[in-house]
């Protein structure tokens, strides 16, 4: 069964250690801090940051559950 790209990304993030996660964040920040290339760049950046925040909140919630168990 084929996985959605979002699910595949989330699963690969779950398998990363802290150093690898930091490298991914540096890469994403590098992409987002490039000069505007398209008219809808700000909308794209806003949506990307929203999804990243959401994913981090979900990961933070999972960590709290692990600690509580």
N, C-alpha and C positions, 0 to 999 in steps of 0.2 A: 504494500500500500504506500502511495506517495504521501510525503509529509508536506504541509504548507511551508513556505519559506520562513514565516514567522515562528512556527513551532520548531523548525530545525535550528533557527538562531537561538531560541530560548534554551533548547536542549544543549547546544554547544556552550552556551554561557554557563549553564549549570555544571558542566564538566571542567570549567576553567578554575585555576587557582588565582589568588589575589594579584600576582604579578602579571599574568596574562590578561586579567580584567583591566588592569591599569593601562596596559598597552593598547587594548581595544578602545578605552576611553580617550587616550591621547590621539589615536587615529581618528576617532569620530570628531573630536574637538578640532583637529586639523582640517577636516573636511568642512565643518560648519564655519570656521573662521576665514575661509577663503573669500575673496571679493565676490560681490554679486555677479552672477552670470546670466540669470534669467529674470524676467519681470516678476515672477511669482516666487523668487528666492526666499523672501521673508516669510511667506506663508509656508513654504516647504520647511524652513528652519524651525518655525514655531511648531509645526506638527511633529517634526522629528524630536524636538526637545520634549514635547508632551508625551510621546511614546516612550522615550528613555526614562522620564520621571516615573511614568506608570510602571514600567518594568522594574525599576529600582525599588519602588514602594512594595511591589509584589515580592521581590527577593528579600527585602527587609522584613516583611511579614513572615516569610518562610523561616528566616533565621530566628526570629523571636519564638516561633512555634517550636523549633528544634531545641532552643535553650530551655523552654518551659517543660519539655518532655523529660 
